[in-house]
Structure formats: structure tokens, C-alpha cells
Amino acid sequence: FYDGTKVVALNKDTGVEQWQSEEVTVTAYELGTAYAPTLVAYQDVVLYSGGERKMSAFAKTNGETLWTEEHAESGHHSPEDVLCIDGLVWSGANAQIKQQGGTFVGRNPRTGAVESEFPLDVEVNWFHHRCHRSKAADGYILSAGTGTEFVDVRNKNWTIHHWARGACLYGIM
């Protein structure tokens, strides 16, 4: 969990603290109903994004910082995307999708190295992402630059669906 200054791990059986990360930052101006830090446990890492345009990974066993890299602004007044698909950690430059270009980046969860990257390849009509984070499914990121876009991370292309859109804050299910 994020305790307001660092990531903390507890033993699932005893509740005893196992480790604390070094201090990490969070964008405090929007903490409330529309924003919160993102924390994802995936494979042997714990991934964190606090809205400061950085993503960090910590070793699940001891909290050691494995890497910290730039993290593109995603969503619109919503938590940052940290999506795990096919062994990579995905995030996209889709908050202001027309200006940013919508490029999605897949990083190695242990090293932070970029292993896949591809830009928006459809015409979006909206000026910013809907007011919720993207979602992940097997092989797809479901983004919301116009309605709902199915971003195929395996074939590196986008399919746009103008007729389906999620509600603010929650998004699609």
C-alpha cells in the first residue's frame, strides 16, 4: 500500500511489515474523488505512479527500487495508467491525445527498458481522454480518446468505437 510517502509491504499471513520503499512523490493537488496514486503488484515487482509523470518499480521481496522512468500523462483528471499485458507494463500518452499523439509504451517490468512502442493510428475526434483511466484486457488496452479504442498491443494498432464510452471516473467495464 501507499502510506502517503512510500510504498509499504505487509506479510499477508501475519500483517507484519516486510519492507518500505524509499520516499516516492504524489501529485497532492488532485487527491480526492478524481485522483489517487496507482499501485500494481505484477510478477515479482510492485509498480507505482503518483501523477508526477514518473513510474517506479520496486522488488516485491525487499522494496528495492529497480527503476524510475518518465511516465506520459494519461487519462483526464484520473489516476495514471499502469497496465500489465503480455509481460510488459504499458502506459500511453493519451491525456491530451491530439497534442500528445497517443503513443503507447511497453516496458520490461524488472528493468524499465522500452520493449515495444507505437503511436495512434486512427483519427480521434475528442480533444482529451475521457475522465477515467484506460483498462486492460488480454492483448488490448481499452482507451477512451473519443469513445472506446481497442488498442491491440500485439499487432500495434488501434480500432475506434465511437458508440461505446464509459462514465466519468469509473470508465468502462
MDAnalysis code that builds the backbone (N, CA, C; Angstrom):
import MDAnalysis as mda
import numpy as np

u = mda.Universe.empty(519, n_residues=173, atom_resindex=np.repeat(np.arange(173), 3), trajectory=True)
u.add_TopologyAttr("name", ["N", "CA", "C"] * 173)
u.add_TopologyAttr("resid", np.arange(1, 174))
u.add_TopologyAttr("resname", ["PHE", "TYR", "ASP", "GLY", "THR", "LYS", "VAL", "VAL", "ALA", "LEU", "ASN", "LYS", "ASP", "THR", "GLY", "VAL", "GLU", "GLN", "TRP", "GLN", "SER", "GLU", "GLU", "VAL", "THR", "VAL", "THR", "ALA", "TYR", "GLU", "LEU", "GLY", "THR", "ALA", "TYR", "ALA", "PRO", "THR", "LEU", "VAL", "ALA", "TYR", "GLN", "ASP", "VAL", "VAL", "LEU", "TYR", "SER", "GLY", "GLY", "GLU", "ARG", "LYS", "MET", "SER", "ALA", "PHE", "ALA", "LYS", "THR", "ASN", "GLY", "GLU", "THR", "LEU", "TRP", "THR", "GLU", "GLU", "HIS", "ALA", "GLU", "SER", "GLY", "HIS", "HIS", "SER", "PRO", "GLU", "ASP", "VAL", "LEU", "CYS", "ILE", "ASP", "GLY", "LEU", "VAL", "TRP", "SER", "GLY", "ALA", "ASN", "ALA", "GLN", "ILE", "LYS", "GLN", "GLN", "GLY", "GLY", "THR", "PHE", "VAL", "GLY", "ARG", "ASN", "PRO", "ARG", "THR", "GLY", "ALA", "VAL", "GLU", "SER", "GLU", "PHE", "PRO", "LEU", "ASP", "VAL", "GLU", "VAL", "ASN", "TRP", "PHE", "HIS", "HIS", "ARG", "CYS", "HIS", "ARG", "SER", "LYS", "ALA", "ALA", "ASP", "GLY", "TYR", "ILE", "LEU", "SER", "ALA", "GLY", "THR", "GLY", "THR", "GLU", "PHE", "VAL", "ASP", "VAL", "ARG", "ASN", "LYS", "ASN", "TRP", "THR", "ILE", "HIS", "HIS", "TRP", "ALA", "ARG", "GLY", "ALA", "CYS", "LEU", "TYR", "GLY", "ILE", "MET"])
u.atoms.positions = np.array([
    [0.833, -1.183, 0.000],
    [0.000, 0.000, 0.000],
    [0.870, 1.236, 0.000],
    [0.277, 2.378, -0.372],
    [0.971, 3.665, -0.349],
    [0.549, 4.367, 0.934],
    [1.512, 4.743, 1.775],
    [1.178, 5.322, 3.077],
    [1.194, 6.851, 3.091],
    [1.310, 7.458, 1.933],
    [1.379, 8.920, 1.843],
    [2.774, 9.426, 1.545],
    [3.791, 8.599, 1.784],
    [5.170, 8.972, 1.460],
    [5.950, 7.844, 0.787],
    [5.562, 6.595, 1.036],
    [6.310, 5.464, 0.464],
    [5.389, 4.264, 0.265],
    [5.894, 3.281, -0.473],
    [5.176, 2.034, -0.666],
    [5.597, 1.099, 0.473],
    [4.617, 0.424, 1.057],
    [4.862, -0.458, 2.198],
    [4.276, -1.834, 1.891],
    [5.023, -2.891, 2.236],
    [4.532, -4.263, 2.058],
    [4.362, -4.917, 3.420],
    [3.219, -5.593, 3.574],
    [2.943, -6.346, 4.797],
    [2.914, -7.833, 4.470],
    [3.264, -8.653, 5.430],
    [3.144, -10.095, 5.278],
    [1.664, -10.432, 5.228],
    [1.234, -11.152, 4.215],
    [-0.192, -11.424, 4.022],
    [-0.774, -12.317, 5.105],
    [0.047, -13.109, 5.780],
    [-0.454, -14.007, 6.819],
    [-0.461, -13.368, 8.208],
    [0.566, -12.546, 8.490],
    [0.711, -12.007, 9.845],
    [0.382, -10.522, 9.949],
    [0.428, -9.810, 8.830],
    [0.217, -8.365, 8.868],
    [1.451, -7.595, 9.298],
    [2.546, -8.274, 9.550],
    [3.794, -7.634, 9.957],
    [4.446, -6.970, 8.743],
    [4.954, -5.765, 8.944],
    [5.621, -5.049, 7.854],
    [6.834, -5.823, 7.374],
    [6.942, -5.984, 6.034],
    [8.081, -6.669, 5.434],
    [9.124, -5.684, 4.932],
    [8.659, -4.591, 4.327],
    [9.594, -3.586, 3.826],
    [8.880, -2.267, 3.534],
    [9.696, -1.220, 3.384],
    [9.233, 0.093, 2.933],
    [10.139, 0.529, 1.795],
    [9.554, 1.191, 0.798],
    [10.361, 1.728, -0.295],
    [10.996, 3.035, 0.153],
    [11.859, 3.555, -0.692],
    [12.318, 4.921, -0.472],
    [11.121, 5.839, -0.704],
    [11.219, 7.078, -0.302],
    [10.108, 8.006, -0.453],
    [9.768, 8.215, -1.929],
    [8.479, 8.216, -2.224],
    [8.002, 8.470, -3.583],
    [7.034, 9.643, -3.525],
    [6.857, 10.311, -4.659],
    [6.038, 11.513, -4.674],
    [4.650, 11.229, -5.229],
    [3.744, 12.130, -4.922],
    [2.379, 12.055, -5.426],
    [1.929, 13.485, -5.723],
    [1.099, 13.627, -6.746],
    [0.530, 14.929, -7.063],
    [-0.575, 15.202, -6.051],
    [-0.304, 16.033, -5.071],
    [-1.245, 16.255, -3.968],
    [-2.426, 17.133, -4.353],
    [-2.305, 17.937, -5.390],
    [-3.362, 18.888, -5.698],
    [-4.675, 18.251, -6.114],
    [-4.648, 16.997, -6.535],
    [-5.880, 16.373, -7.004],
    [-6.304, 15.167, -6.182],
    [-5.666, 14.911, -5.047],
    [-6.106, 13.768, -4.262],
    [-7.530, 14.022, -3.779],
    [-8.386, 13.125, -4.073],
    [-9.797, 13.268, -3.749],
    [-10.556, 12.233, -4.553],
    [-11.717, 12.577, -5.047],
    [-12.513, 11.584, -5.766],
    [-11.997, 11.325, -7.170],
    [-11.265, 12.242, -7.778],
    [-10.851, 12.082, -9.166],
    [-9.428, 11.567, -9.341],
    [-8.647, 11.504, -8.281],
    [-7.261, 11.105, -8.472],
    [-6.739, 10.348, -7.259],
    [-5.892, 9.375, -7.503],
    [-5.195, 8.636, -6.447],
    [-3.947, 8.022, -7.063],
    [-2.933, 7.739, -6.267],
    [-1.768, 7.041, -6.801],
    [-2.173, 5.671, -7.331],
    [-1.394, 5.160, -8.274],
    [-1.641, 3.837, -8.836],
    [-0.556, 2.899, -8.336],
    [-0.958, 1.746, -7.800],
    [-0.046, 0.756, -7.273],
    [-0.484, -0.598, -7.823],
    [0.437, -1.294, -8.513],
    [0.118, -2.570, -9.147],
    [1.174, -3.599, -8.761],
    [0.746, -4.745, -8.241],
    [1.646, -5.870, -7.996],
    [1.586, -6.763, -9.230],
    [2.751, -6.993, -9.858],
    [2.799, -7.776, -11.090],
    [4.076, -8.598, -11.115],
    [3.928, -9.885, -11.328],
    [5.063, -10.807, -11.316],
    [5.855, -10.597, -10.031],
    [7.133, -10.256, -10.105],
    [7.934, -10.075, -8.897],
    [8.253, -8.608, -8.618],
    [7.421, -7.707, -9.139],
    [7.623, -6.274, -8.908],
    [6.339, -5.619, -8.396],
    [6.526, -4.447, -7.795],
    [5.417, -3.583, -7.415],
    [5.637, -2.278, -8.167],
    [4.636, -1.876, -8.952],
    [4.738, -0.680, -9.799],
    [3.959, 0.452, -9.159],
    [4.517, 1.671, -9.256],
    [3.901, 2.830, -8.618],
    [3.938, 4.025, -9.558],
    [2.840, 4.758, -9.603],
    [2.786, 6.042, -10.284],
    [1.963, 6.994, -9.426],
    [2.528, 8.152, -9.153],
    [1.847, 9.110, -8.282],
    [1.414, 10.372, -8.987],
    [1.400, 10.368, -10.323],
    [0.955, 11.544, -11.055],
    [2.031, 12.580, -11.302],
    [3.262, 12.288, -10.964],
    [4.380, 13.227, -11.157],
    [5.077, 12.983, -12.484],
    [4.428, 12.267, -13.401],
    [4.960, 11.913, -14.715],
    [6.174, 11.007, -14.592],
    [6.165, 10.172, -13.538],
    [7.197, 9.158, -13.349],
    [6.511, 7.863, -12.918],
    [7.105, 6.742, -13.319],
    [6.659, 5.430, -12.883],
    [7.871, 4.741, -12.261],
    [7.661, 4.057, -11.136],
    [8.746, 3.348, -10.461],
    [8.370, 1.893, -10.263],
    [9.401, 1.047, -10.193],
    [9.208, -0.366, -9.898],
    [10.077, -0.731, -8.708],
    [9.492, -1.526, -7.804],
    [10.180, -1.980, -6.607],
    [10.175, -3.506, -6.595],
    [11.249, -4.104, -6.081],
    [11.305, -5.554, -5.938],
    [10.263, -5.978, -4.913],
    [9.445, -6.964, -5.270],
    [8.370, -7.422, -4.374],
    [8.935, -8.051, -3.095],
    [10.141, -8.568, -3.152],
    [10.712, -9.259, -1.988],
    [11.245, -8.319, -0.912],
    [11.854, -7.175, -1.337],
    [12.502, -6.320, -0.332],
    [12.281, -4.819, -0.520],
    [11.534, -4.408, -1.546],
    [11.245, -2.988, -1.750],
    [12.341, -2.189, -2.421],
    [13.408, -2.868, -2.835],
    [14.494, -2.169, -3.530],
    [13.960, -1.502, -4.793],
    [14.355, -0.247, -5.043],
    [13.960, 0.440, -6.267],
    [14.689, -0.185, -7.439],
    [13.922, -0.713, -8.393],
    [14.509, -1.336, -9.576],
    [14.729, -0.311, -10.679],
    [13.781, 0.624, -10.828],
    [13.901, 1.662, -11.851],
    [12.842, 2.737, -11.634],
    [13.134, 3.912, -12.167],
    [12.177, 5.017, -12.244],
    [12.352, 5.637, -13.616],
    [11.250, 5.767, -14.354],
    [11.303, 6.314, -15.713],
    [10.183, 7.339, -15.900],
    [10.308, 8.125, -16.962],
    [9.260, 9.070, -17.323],
    [7.972, 8.308, -17.615],
    [6.862, 8.930, -17.274],
    [5.554, 8.303, -17.455],
    [4.637, 9.336, -18.106],
    [4.213, 9.056, -19.316],
    [3.388, 10.009, -20.057],
    [2.061, 10.248, -19.345],
    [1.538, 11.450, -19.492],
    [0.251, 11.796, -18.902],
    [-0.855, 11.004, -19.594],
    [-1.677, 10.334, -18.786],
    [-2.749, 9.517, -19.346],
    [-4.057, 9.842, -18.640],
    [-5.165, 9.476, -19.281],
    [-6.464, 9.781, -18.701],
    [-6.698, 11.286, -18.649],
    [-7.740, 11.696, -17.979],
    [-8.046, 13.117, -17.823],
    [-8.629, 13.299, -16.429],
    [-7.874, 13.951, -15.558],
    [-8.275, 14.098, -14.159],
    [-8.614, 12.735, -13.562],
    [-7.728, 11.776, -13.795],
    [-7.923, 10.413, -13.311],
    [-6.557, 9.817, -12.984],
    [-6.532, 8.704, -12.251],
    [-5.246, 8.058, -11.971],
    [-4.513, 7.676, -13.255],
    [-3.193, 7.609, -13.162],
    [-2.349, 7.263, -14.307],
    [-2.516, 5.800, -14.693],
    [-2.344, 5.508, -15.973],
    [-2.407, 4.131, -16.460],
    [-1.117, 3.392, -16.123],
    [-1.250, 2.234, -15.512],
    [-0.166, 1.270, -15.312],
    [-0.824, -0.071, -15.605],
    [-0.679, -0.537, -16.836],
    [-1.423, -1.691, -17.334],
    [-0.454, -2.807, -17.708],
    [-0.678, -4.004, -17.218],
    [0.233, -5.124, -17.441],
    [-0.400, -6.128, -18.399],
    [0.237, -6.299, -19.545],
    [-0.247, -7.204, -20.585],
    [0.950, -7.891, -21.224],
    [0.869, -9.203, -21.380],
    [1.887, -9.983, -22.089],
    [3.307, -9.733, -21.579],
    [3.475, -9.621, -20.280],
    [4.808, -9.485, -19.702],
    [5.390, -8.092, -19.735],
    [4.623, -7.097, -20.191],
    [5.101, -5.714, -20.227],
    [4.182, -4.810, -19.416],
    [4.729, -3.688, -18.984],
    [3.968, -2.662, -18.281],
    [3.698, -1.548, -19.285],
    [2.422, -1.297, -19.555],
    [2.021, -0.350, -20.597],
    [1.503, 0.957, -20.013],
    [1.828, 2.038, -20.700],
    [1.241, 3.347, -20.418],
    [1.216, 4.111, -21.736],
    [0.337, 5.089, -21.809],
    [0.203, 5.816, -23.067],
    [0.098, 7.307, -22.878],
    [0.529, 8.037, -23.886],
    [0.430, 9.499, -23.905],
    [-0.926, 9.867, -24.489],
    [-1.972, 9.741, -23.659],
    [-3.305, 9.926, -24.211],
    [-4.188, 10.915, -23.448],
    [-3.650, 11.654, -22.494],
    [-4.467, 12.614, -21.754],
    [-4.984, 13.712, -22.689],
    [-4.097, 14.290, -23.438],
    [-4.429, 15.277, -24.474],
    [-4.062, 14.623, -25.796],
    [-4.865, 13.690, -26.188],
    [-4.487, 12.721, -27.217],
    [-4.090, 13.356, -28.549],
    [-4.781, 14.387, -28.984],
    [-4.432, 15.005, -30.278],
    [-3.064, 15.687, -30.211],
    [-2.753, 16.335, -29.106],
    [-1.467, 17.021, -28.967],
    [-0.333, 16.051, -28.667],
    [-0.593, 15.020, -27.868],
    [0.452, 14.092, -27.442],
    [0.743, 12.998, -28.456],
    [-0.217, 12.665, -29.284],
    [-0.005, 11.638, -30.298],
    [-0.437, 10.241, -29.920],
    [-0.789, 9.995, -28.649],
    [-1.331, 8.711, -28.254],
    [-0.366, 7.548, -28.235],
    [0.933, 7.782, -28.252],
    [1.898, 6.693, -28.287],
    [1.824, 5.846, -27.015],
    [1.710, 4.529, -27.194],
    [1.749, 3.598, -26.076],
    [3.135, 2.980, -25.993],
    [3.619, 2.813, -24.751],
    [4.954, 2.280, -24.486],
    [4.811, 1.067, -23.573],
    [5.465, -0.035, -23.958],
    [5.509, -1.248, -23.138],
    [6.909, -1.423, -22.578],
    [7.025, -1.432, -21.255],
    [8.323, -1.544, -20.581],
    [8.498, -2.912, -19.929],
    [9.735, -3.334, -19.845],
    [10.084, -4.524, -19.087],
    [9.832, -4.209, -17.614],
    [9.037, -5.013, -16.897],
    [8.716, -4.677, -15.512],
    [9.919, -4.724, -14.561],
    [10.950, -5.499, -14.867],
    [12.129, -5.585, -13.995],
    [13.169, -4.512, -14.268],
    [13.271, -4.081, -15.544],
    [14.351, -3.146, -15.892],
    [13.865, -1.755, -16.295],
    [12.611, -1.636, -16.708],
    [12.086, -0.364, -17.196],
    [12.436, -0.099, -18.650],
    [13.193, -0.990, -19.278],
    [13.591, -0.804, -20.682],
    [12.359, -0.867, -21.583],
    [12.308, 0.028, -22.572],
    [11.215, 0.036, -23.542],
    [11.406, -1.152, -24.477],
    [10.397, -2.030, -24.522],
    [10.457, -3.206, -25.392],
    [9.456, -3.139, -26.533],
    [8.492, -2.233, -26.437],
    [7.515, -2.045, -27.510],
    [6.997, -0.616, -27.435],
    [6.715, -0.048, -28.601],
    [6.224, 1.329, -28.649],
    [5.530, 1.548, -29.991],
    [4.367, 2.200, -29.963],
    [3.684, 2.507, -31.215],
    [2.714, 3.669, -31.023],
    [2.533, 4.483, -32.083],
    [1.685, 5.676, -31.993],
    [0.224, 5.385, -32.339],
    [-0.605, 6.356, -32.090],
    [-2.005, 6.371, -32.510],
    [-2.045, 6.216, -34.029],
    [-2.918, 5.342, -34.536],
    [-3.001, 5.171, -35.986],
    [-4.429, 5.326, -36.513],
    [-5.279, 6.011, -35.730],
    [-6.637, 6.340, -36.163],
    [-6.884, 7.816, -35.877],
    [-7.923, 8.366, -36.456],
    [-8.286, 9.767, -36.208],
    [-9.252, 9.832, -35.036],
    [-8.825, 10.508, -33.967],
    [-9.722, 10.713, -32.833],
    [-10.363, 12.083, -32.958],
    [-11.570, 12.214, -32.449],
    [-12.318, 13.452, -32.616],
    [-12.431, 14.281, -31.351],
    [-12.014, 13.753, -30.232],
    [-12.171, 14.452, -28.966],
    [-10.853, 15.097, -28.594],
    [-10.891, 16.167, -27.832],
    [-9.679, 16.927, -27.514],
    [-8.914, 16.378, -26.316],
    [-9.570, 15.600, -25.458],
    [-8.848, 14.948, -24.369],
    [-9.504, 13.611, -24.055],
    [-8.729, 12.764, -23.415],
    [-9.210, 11.455, -22.984],
    [-10.431, 11.656, -22.098],
    [-11.314, 10.686, -22.071],
    [-12.458, 10.737, -21.157],
    [-11.930, 10.780, -19.727],
    [-12.750, 11.116, -18.782],
    [-12.325, 11.333, -17.390],
    [-12.216, 10.036, -16.596],
    [-11.459, 9.086, -17.111],
    [-11.179, 7.837, -16.404],
    [-9.923, 7.211, -16.985],
    [-9.335, 6.323, -16.216],
    [-8.140, 5.630, -16.709],
    [-8.535, 4.611, -17.774],
    [-7.550, 4.198, -18.554],
    [-7.768, 3.115, -19.521],
    [-7.905, 1.807, -18.761],
    [-8.384, 0.786, -19.442],
    [-8.499, -0.555, -18.858],
    [-7.664, -1.507, -19.709],
    [-7.385, -2.684, -19.159],
    [-6.608, -3.689, -19.883],
    [-7.403, -4.975, -20.008],
    [-7.208, -5.652, -21.118],
    [-7.785, -6.972, -21.365],
    [-6.695, -7.803, -22.028],
    [-6.954, -9.058, -22.276],
    [-5.958, -9.929, -22.884],
    [-5.543, -9.395, -24.256],
    [-4.365, -8.796, -24.323],
    [-3.826, -8.297, -25.582],
    [-4.287, -6.907, -25.977],
    [-5.139, -6.275, -25.179],
    [-5.691, -4.966, -25.552],
    [-5.651, -3.978, -24.397],
    [-5.467, -2.716, -24.762],
    [-5.714, -1.607, -23.854],
    [-6.997, -0.966, -24.349],
    [-7.924, -0.689, -23.463],
    [-9.171, -0.026, -23.831],
    [-9.057, 1.415, -23.385],
    [-8.724, 2.266, -24.334],
    [-8.505, 3.682, -24.092],
    [-9.796, 4.431, -24.407],
    [-9.820, 5.734, -24.168],
    [-11.059, 6.484, -24.369],
    [-10.789, 7.895, -24.882],
    [-10.096, 7.986, -25.998],
    [-9.811, 9.289, -26.592],
    [-11.003, 9.881, -27.316],
    [-11.916, 9.058, -27.775],
    [-13.133, 9.521, -28.437],
    [-14.327, 8.806, -27.821],
    [-14.424, 7.527, -28.049],
    [-15.448, 6.682, -27.420],
    [-14.680, 5.675, -26.604],
    [-14.487, 4.494, -27.180],
    [-13.590, 3.489, -26.615],
    [-12.724, 2.975, -27.757],
    [-11.417, 3.030, -27.574],
    [-10.498, 2.494, -28.559],
    [-9.957, 1.171, -28.042],
    [-9.933, 0.167, -28.917],
    [-9.289, -1.101, -28.601],
    [-7.879, -0.999, -29.165],
    [-6.899, -0.872, -28.287],
    [-5.506, -0.722, -28.680],
    [-4.871, -2.111, -28.605],
    [-4.576, -2.674, -29.753],
    [-4.027, -4.023, -29.860],
    [-2.513, -3.948, -29.670],
    [-2.023, -4.376, -28.510],
    [-0.591, -4.257, -28.223],
    [0.240, -5.299, -28.961],
    [-0.384, -6.362, -29.427],
    [0.351, -7.391, -30.164],
    [0.563, -6.976, -31.624],
    [-0.474, -6.427, -32.246],
    [-0.380, -6.002, -33.652],
    [-0.108, -4.511, -33.811],
    [-0.029, -3.795, -32.686],
    [0.323, -2.367, -32.650],
    [-0.609, -1.512, -33.499],
    [-1.902, -1.682, -33.273],
    [-2.850, -0.810, -33.971],
    [-4.069, -0.527, -33.095],
    [-4.818, 0.479, -33.504],
    [-5.991, 0.957, -32.771],
    [-7.249, 0.681, -33.590],
    [-8.333, 0.310, -32.906],
    [-9.655, 0.233, -33.522],
    [-10.564, 1.117, -32.688],
    [-11.207, 2.063, -33.338],
    [-12.013, 3.046, -32.613],
    [-13.493, 2.674, -32.649],
    [-14.156, 2.841, -31.524],
    [-15.594, 2.578, -31.390],
    [-16.231, 3.833, -30.794],
    [-16.756, 4.702, -31.645],
    [-17.351, 5.956, -31.179],
    [-18.607, 5.733, -30.352],
    [-19.289, 4.635, -30.550],
    [-20.591, 4.402, -29.952],
    [-20.536, 3.869, -28.522],
    [-19.353, 3.496, -28.027],
    [-19.245, 2.954, -26.667],
    [-18.326, 3.847, -25.852],
    [-18.822, 4.316, -24.727],
    [-17.992, 5.183, -23.891],
    [-18.340, 4.967, -22.439],
    [-17.342, 5.062, -21.569],
    [-17.546, 4.849, -20.143],
    [-17.896, 6.127, -19.410],
    [-18.431, 5.962, -18.218],
    [-18.804, 7.093, -17.367],
    [-17.553, 7.704, -16.739],
    [-17.637, 8.970, -16.385],
    [-16.521, 9.648, -15.729],
    [-16.122, 8.903, -14.457],
    [-14.839, 8.957, -14.150],
    [-14.181, 8.330, -13.012],
    [-14.129, 6.806, -13.120],
    [-15.234, 6.131, -13.367],
    [-15.243, 4.673, -13.425],
    [-14.768, 4.145, -14.766],
    [-15.263, 4.715, -15.848],
    [-14.884, 4.237, -17.172],
    [-15.732, 3.067, -17.622],
    [-15.133, 2.214, -18.440],
    [-15.850, 1.067, -18.991],
    [-15.588, -0.166, -18.144],
    [-16.479, -1.144, -18.259],
    [-16.282, -2.408, -17.563],
    [-16.415, -3.528, -18.579],
])
